[in-house]
């Protein structure tokens, strides 16, 4: 097994630690929590991780979190792309649900909006109504 810890420089200085990878992890994690708008944060996390790895390689150091930020960033990009595709495909159903919810003044009318959402998405996607997620708080 090889030792992966960074070796000291030839001049005796300790190896540099590039902290950009940790910022990349933060940006990528934020991007995962904010789909579909998190695609920008995820891309920034990928860029920051890549930049940290290059700087660490050039300075014979290491960049903790750089690879993790790139992995999380790509997961965030895929997740955000799926969310955007979902909004595009179900845009009419989603706007109808929003309009219905804006007019709903009671719990029973909000439940009717939820049922109409499930029915419309079920019909369009060809899946059973009970498998359609609710957009409401319940």
Order of alpha helices (4+ residues) and beta strands (2+ residues): alpha-alpha-alpha-alpha-alpha
